[in-house]
Amino acid sequence: MRIGILTGGGDVPGLNPCIRSITLSADDLGWDVIGFRRGWEGVLGIDPDDPESVAHGSMPLTREGVRGIDRTGGTILHTSRLDPRTLKAGDQTAKVLHVLDALGIDAMITLGGDGTLRFSAHLSEQGVPVISIPKTMDNDVYGTDYCIGFSTAVSRSVEAINALRTTVESHERIGVIELFGRRSGETALLAGFLAQVDRTVISEVPADLDRLLPLLAEDKGSNPAHYAMCVISEGASIQGVASENGHELSKPASERDDIGVGHKLGRAIQKQLGCGIVHQELAYLMRAGDPDAMDRMVGLAFGGLAIQLLQRGEKGRMVTLKGGNYGHVPAGTLLEGTKSVDVGGLYDPTAYRAKLMRIEGMPMFLY
């Protein structure tokens, strides 16, 4: 058996532990593992008849070659956000199928977020044996409670938010910390709760400045240190203020034409409350560095489960973690809905704070 694996979309801590787990589990069965560089972009860049092209776009993964990578962040395979169906030249699915067939790939294991896994489900429909592994620090892949990278992103965010308190307090300002989260505010909600910030604005609930700003002013005024902290999701919106559309948010931050929602909130605070702010976009710092224990554990488990499924002859599946238990669902499950914060159970939209209405019977991360 020859297994191909790739990582697509943004990098997150926990990918390398998963790559190592896949490689070791496959090696135990005597299977070969080929890693494709730069996601689907690397696959499309390969000419199977050109050895140099194959070497440029792929690499053999061996037990010795993945030694120690589980302790590092990012992905040794590198990544891209390319979807072969959306190129100017048209749908390149046929090219992908040709490359996989020419290189003797018997099955694919894909590590990615919504975009990568959507194409993986498409490949499965074309008859390619595929196992999908969800990863995204936004934790917004439908069909699983947990995605690789989420825990580390929350941990990084909490550390940064608490570190920023020293500057915000020293200048007696209001801190506005913007976190990644285009469609789901789960990262902001959990990080804000764990860091015990004053207010948290999530993607699912538009912010009413007539309500939010007086609350922040009260928070600052009632704090003996004369400062307040507010966390906001990058995908959040402000009532009455033009917001970035989905197309803008899908671009890298350096290519966006519009300023972020955190910047807009900061301007409103300065204008209407007349006080200074500290505005900080944590951005790529949330996904930088080594994985925490949770993401190492889930990465290793997801990788091992993917190989076990292929060993049993199962294909077209996405590995999952639901209710604290590992499992798997059809690869196309993520197409059946969207995953977002349970506002009614976990969030108070009038106070802009986490509301833990239900604890008993909930998973550890309170999904």
C-alpha positions as CSV (number, residue, x, y, z in Angstrom):
1,M,0.0,0.0,0.0
2,R,1.3,3.5,-0.9
3,I,-0.3,6.3,1.1
4,G,-0.1,10.0,0.0
5,I,-0.6,12.7,2.6
6,L,-0.7,16.5,2.4
7,T,-1.5,19.6,4.5
8,G,-3.7,22.4,3.1
9,G,-4.9,25.8,4.3
10,G,-3.3,27.7,7.1
11,D,-0.7,25.9,9.3
12,V,-1.5,25.0,12.9
13,P,0.4,23.4,15.7
14,G,-0.3,19.7,15.8
15,L,0.1,18.9,12.1
16,N,3.6,17.5,12.5
17,P,2.6,15.1,15.3
18,C,-0.2,13.9,13.0
19,I,2.2,13.5,10.1
20,R,4.6,11.5,12.3
21,S,1.8,9.3,13.6
22,I,0.6,8.5,10.1
23,T,4.1,7.6,9.0
24,L,4.9,5.4,11.9
25,S,1.6,3.6,11.8
26,A,1.9,3.0,8.1
27,D,5.5,1.8,8.5
28,D,4.4,-0.7,11.1
29,L,2.2,-2.2,8.4
30,G,5.0,-2.2,5.8
31,W,3.3,0.6,3.8
32,D,5.0,3.4,2.0
33,V,4.1,7.1,2.7
34,I,4.6,9.9,0.2
35,G,4.2,13.5,1.4
36,F,3.1,16.1,-1.1
37,R,4.6,19.5,-0.6
38,R,2.5,22.7,-0.5
39,G,-0.9,21.0,-0.5
40,W,-2.8,20.6,-3.7
41,E,-0.6,23.2,-5.3
42,G,2.3,20.7,-5.0
43,V,0.3,17.9,-6.5
44,L,-0.7,20.0,-9.5
45,G,2.9,21.1,-10.0
46,I,4.1,17.5,-10.6
47,D,4.8,16.1,-14.0
48,P,5.0,12.3,-13.3
49,D,7.3,11.8,-16.2
50,D,9.9,14.3,-14.8
51,P,11.8,12.9,-11.8
52,E,13.0,16.4,-10.9
53,S,9.4,17.6,-10.8
54,V,8.3,14.7,-8.7
55,A,11.2,15.4,-6.2
56,H,10.2,19.0,-6.1
57,G,6.6,18.4,-5.3
58,S,6.8,15.3,-3.0
59,M,9.0,13.6,-0.5
60,P,9.2,10.1,0.9
61,L,8.3,10.0,4.6
62,T,10.2,7.5,6.7
63,R,10.4,6.5,10.4
64,E,13.8,8.2,10.6
65,G,12.8,11.2,8.6
66,V,9.9,12.2,11.0
67,R,11.9,11.7,14.2
68,G,11.2,14.5,16.6
69,I,8.9,16.5,14.3
70,D,6.0,16.0,16.8
71,R,7.7,18.6,19.0
72,T,7.6,21.3,16.4
73,G,4.8,23.6,15.1
74,G,3.9,24.2,11.4
75,T,4.1,21.5,8.8
76,I,7.2,19.9,7.4
77,L,5.2,19.4,4.1
78,H,4.5,23.1,3.9
79,T,1.0,24.2,2.7
80,S,-1.1,26.3,0.4
81,R,-4.7,27.4,0.1
82,L,-5.2,26.2,-3.4
83,D,-8.4,24.4,-4.5
84,P,-7.9,22.6,-7.8
85,R,-11.4,23.4,-8.9
86,T,-11.1,27.1,-8.7
87,L,-8.2,27.9,-11.0
88,K,-8.5,30.4,-13.9
89,A,-7.6,27.5,-16.2
90,G,-10.7,25.6,-14.9
91,D,-11.3,22.6,-12.8
92,Q,-8.0,20.6,-12.5
93,T,-9.5,17.5,-10.8
94,A,-8.5,15.4,-13.7
95,K,-4.9,16.5,-13.4
96,V,-4.9,15.6,-9.7
97,L,-6.3,12.1,-10.5
98,H,-3.7,11.6,-13.2
99,V,-0.8,12.5,-10.8
100,L,-2.0,10.3,-8.0
101,D,-2.5,7.4,-10.4
102,A,0.9,7.8,-12.1
103,L,2.7,7.9,-8.8
104,G,0.9,4.7,-7.6
105,I,-1.0,6.3,-4.7
106,D,-3.4,3.8,-3.3
107,A,-5.1,6.2,-0.8
108,M,-4.9,9.8,0.3
109,I,-4.9,11.3,3.8
110,T,-5.5,15.0,3.8
111,L,-5.0,17.3,6.7
112,G,-6.9,20.6,6.4
113,G,-9.8,22.9,7.1
114,D,-13.0,23.6,5.3
115,G,-11.5,24.2,1.9
116,T,-9.0,21.3,1.8
117,L,-11.6,18.9,3.1
118,R,-14.3,20.0,0.7
119,F,-12.0,19.0,-2.2
120,S,-11.1,15.8,-0.4
121,A,-14.8,14.9,-0.3
122,H,-15.0,15.7,-4.0
123,L,-12.0,13.3,-4.6
124,S,-13.8,10.7,-2.6
125,E,-16.8,11.0,-4.9
126,Q,-14.4,10.4,-7.9
127,G,-13.5,7.0,-6.4
128,V,-10.2,8.0,-4.7
129,P,-9.8,6.3,-1.2
130,V,-9.6,9.3,1.1
131,I,-9.4,9.9,4.8
132,S,-9.8,13.5,5.9
133,I,-8.3,14.9,9.1
134,P,-9.8,18.2,10.3
135,K,-7.5,21.0,11.4
136,T,-8.3,24.7,12.0
137,M,-7.7,27.0,14.9
138,D,-11.2,28.4,14.4
139,N,-12.5,24.9,15.2
140,D,-15.3,25.4,12.7
141,V,-15.4,22.2,10.7
142,Y,-18.9,20.8,10.8
143,G,-19.1,17.2,12.0
144,T,-16.4,17.2,14.6
145,D,-16.2,18.8,18.1
146,Y,-12.5,19.3,17.7
147,C,-10.0,20.3,15.1
148,I,-6.2,20.1,15.4
149,G,-4.8,23.5,16.3
150,F,-7.7,24.8,18.4
151,S,-6.3,24.2,21.8
152,T,-2.9,25.8,21.1
153,A,-4.6,28.8,19.4
154,V,-6.7,29.4,22.6
155,S,-3.6,28.9,24.8
156,R,-1.5,31.4,22.8
157,S,-4.4,33.9,22.9
158,V,-4.9,33.7,26.6
159,E,-1.2,34.2,27.2
160,A,-1.1,37.2,24.9
161,I,-4.2,38.8,26.3
162,N,-3.0,38.5,29.9
163,A,0.5,39.9,28.8
164,L,-1.2,42.9,27.1
165,R,-2.9,43.8,30.4
166,T,0.3,45.3,31.7
167,T,0.5,47.9,28.9
168,V,-3.3,48.6,28.8
169,E,-3.3,49.1,32.6
170,S,-0.2,51.2,32.6
171,H,-1.8,53.7,30.2
172,E,-5.3,53.3,31.6
173,R,-6.8,52.5,28.3
174,I,-9.2,50.0,26.8
175,G,-7.6,47.0,25.1
176,V,-9.1,45.7,21.9
177,I,-7.7,42.3,21.0
178,E,-8.7,40.8,17.7
179,L,-8.5,37.1,17.2
180,F,-8.8,34.9,14.1
181,G,-12.3,33.5,13.5
182,R,-14.1,34.3,10.3
183,R,-17.3,32.3,10.6
184,S,-17.1,31.0,14.2
185,G,-16.4,33.0,17.4
186,E,-15.5,30.0,19.4
187,T,-11.8,30.9,19.7
188,A,-12.6,34.4,20.9
189,L,-15.4,33.1,23.2
190,L,-13.2,30.6,25.0
191,A,-10.0,32.7,25.0
192,G,-12.0,35.7,26.4
193,F,-13.6,33.5,29.1
194,L,-10.3,31.9,30.1
195,A,-8.5,35.2,30.2
196,Q,-11.5,36.7,32.1
197,V,-11.8,39.8,29.8
198,D,-14.5,42.3,30.4
199,R,-16.4,41.8,27.1
200,T,-16.1,39.5,24.1
201,V,-17.6,40.1,20.7
202,I,-18.1,37.0,18.5
203,S,-18.7,36.5,14.8
204,E,-22.3,35.2,15.4
205,V,-23.7,38.3,17.1
206,P,-23.4,41.9,15.6
207,A,-22.1,44.4,18.1
208,D,-24.5,47.3,19.1
209,L,-22.2,50.1,20.0
210,D,-25.0,51.9,21.9
211,R,-24.9,48.9,24.3
212,L,-21.3,47.8,24.1
213,L,-19.5,51.1,24.6
214,P,-21.3,52.1,27.8
215,L,-20.5,48.6,29.2
216,L,-16.8,49.1,28.4
217,A,-16.9,52.6,29.9
218,E,-18.4,51.1,33.0
219,D,-15.8,48.3,33.1
220,K,-13.0,50.9,32.9
221,G,-14.5,53.2,35.5
222,S,-15.2,50.5,38.0
223,N,-11.8,48.9,37.7
224,P,-9.4,50.3,40.4
225,A,-6.6,50.1,37.8
226,H,-8.8,52.2,35.3
227,Y,-8.6,49.9,32.3
228,A,-10.8,47.4,30.5
229,M,-10.2,44.5,28.1
230,C,-12.3,43.5,25.1
231,V,-11.8,40.5,22.7
232,I,-13.3,40.5,19.2
233,S,-13.5,37.9,16.5
234,E,-12.1,39.0,13.1
235,G,-15.4,37.9,11.5
236,A,-17.5,40.0,13.9
237,S,-19.6,42.9,12.6
238,I,-20.7,46.2,14.1
239,Q,-24.2,47.5,13.6
240,G,-24.3,50.5,11.3
241,V,-20.6,50.1,10.3
242,A,-19.5,48.8,7.0
243,S,-17.9,45.4,7.4
244,E,-15.5,43.3,5.4
245,N,-17.3,40.7,3.3
246,G,-16.4,37.1,3.2
247,H,-14.2,37.6,0.1
248,E,-12.1,40.1,1.9
249,L,-11.6,37.9,5.0
250,S,-10.6,35.0,2.8
251,K,-7.5,37.0,1.7
252,P,-4.3,37.2,3.6
253,A,-4.3,40.2,6.0
254,S,-1.6,42.0,3.9
255,E,-3.9,41.9,0.8
256,R,-7.1,43.2,2.4
257,D,-8.4,46.6,1.3
258,D,-10.5,47.2,4.4
259,I,-9.3,47.6,8.0
260,G,-10.2,45.0,10.5
261,V,-13.2,45.0,12.8
262,G,-11.0,45.4,15.8
263,H,-9.5,48.6,14.4
264,K,-13.0,49.9,13.7
265,L,-14.1,49.2,17.2
266,G,-11.1,50.9,18.6
267,R,-11.8,54.0,16.5
268,A,-15.4,54.1,17.8
269,I,-14.1,53.8,21.4
270,Q,-11.8,56.7,20.9
271,K,-14.4,58.9,19.2
272,Q,-17.3,58.2,21.4
273,L,-15.7,57.5,24.8
274,G,-12.8,59.9,24.4
275,C,-10.3,57.4,25.9
276,G,-7.2,55.8,24.5
277,I,-7.0,52.3,23.3
278,V,-4.5,49.5,22.7
279,H,-5.4,47.6,19.6
280,Q,-3.7,44.3,18.9
281,E,-4.4,41.8,16.2
282,L,-2.9,38.5,17.4
283,A,-3.2,37.0,13.9
284,Y,-0.4,34.5,13.1
285,L,0.9,34.5,16.6
286,M,-2.1,32.3,17.4
287,R,-0.8,29.6,15.1
288,A,2.9,30.0,15.7
289,G,5.2,27.8,17.7
290,D,5.0,24.4,19.2
291,P,1.8,22.5,19.8
292,D,0.4,22.2,23.3
293,A,-0.2,18.8,24.9
294,M,-3.8,18.7,23.6
295,D,-2.9,19.2,20.0
296,R,0.0,16.7,20.2
297,M,-2.4,14.1,21.6
298,V,-5.2,14.7,19.1
299,G,-2.7,14.9,16.2
300,L,-1.1,11.6,17.1
301,A,-4.5,10.0,17.7
302,F,-6.1,11.3,14.4
303,G,-3.1,10.1,12.4
304,G,-3.2,6.6,13.9
305,L,-6.9,6.3,13.4
306,A,-6.6,7.3,9.7
307,I,-4.2,4.4,9.1
308,Q,-6.5,2.0,11.1
309,L,-9.4,3.0,8.9
310,L,-7.5,2.3,5.7
311,Q,-6.2,-1.0,7.2
312,R,-9.8,-2.1,7.6
313,G,-10.7,-1.1,4.1
314,E,-12.7,1.9,5.0
315,K,-12.5,5.0,2.8
316,G,-14.3,8.3,2.3
317,R,-14.2,9.1,6.0
318,M,-13.3,12.1,8.1
319,V,-11.9,11.4,11.6
320,T,-13.6,13.1,14.4
321,L,-13.6,13.8,18.1
322,K,-17.2,14.1,19.4
323,G,-18.3,14.0,23.0
324,G,-14.7,13.3,24.1
325,N,-14.6,10.1,21.9
326,Y,-12.6,9.5,18.7
327,G,-14.7,8.4,15.7
328,H,-15.3,9.0,12.1
329,V,-18.1,10.2,9.7
330,P,-18.5,10.3,5.9
331,A,-16.0,12.7,4.3
332,G,-18.8,14.8,2.9
333,T,-20.3,15.5,6.4
334,L,-18.7,18.9,6.6
335,L,-20.8,19.9,3.6
336,E,-24.1,19.3,5.5
337,G,-24.0,22.3,7.8
338,T,-22.0,25.0,9.5
339,K,-20.4,24.9,13.0
340,S,-20.7,28.0,15.2
341,V,-21.1,29.1,18.8
342,D,-24.3,27.9,20.6
343,V,-25.3,31.5,21.4
344,G,-28.4,30.5,23.4
345,G,-26.4,28.2,25.7
346,L,-23.0,29.7,25.8
347,Y,-23.2,33.5,25.2
348,D,-25.0,36.5,26.6
349,P,-25.5,38.9,23.6
350,T,-26.7,41.7,25.8
351,A,-23.6,41.6,28.1
352,Y,-21.1,40.4,25.5
353,R,-19.8,37.7,27.8
354,A,-19.7,33.9,27.9
355,K,-22.7,32.4,29.6
356,L,-22.2,28.9,30.8
357,M,-25.8,27.8,31.2
358,R,-25.1,24.1,30.8
359,I,-22.1,22.3,32.2
360,E,-23.2,18.8,33.1
361,G,-22.9,16.5,30.2
362,M,-21.0,19.0,28.0
363,P,-17.6,18.1,26.4
364,M,-14.5,19.5,28.0
365,F,-14.3,22.4,25.6
366,L,-18.0,23.3,26.0
367,Y,-18.9,23.2,22.3
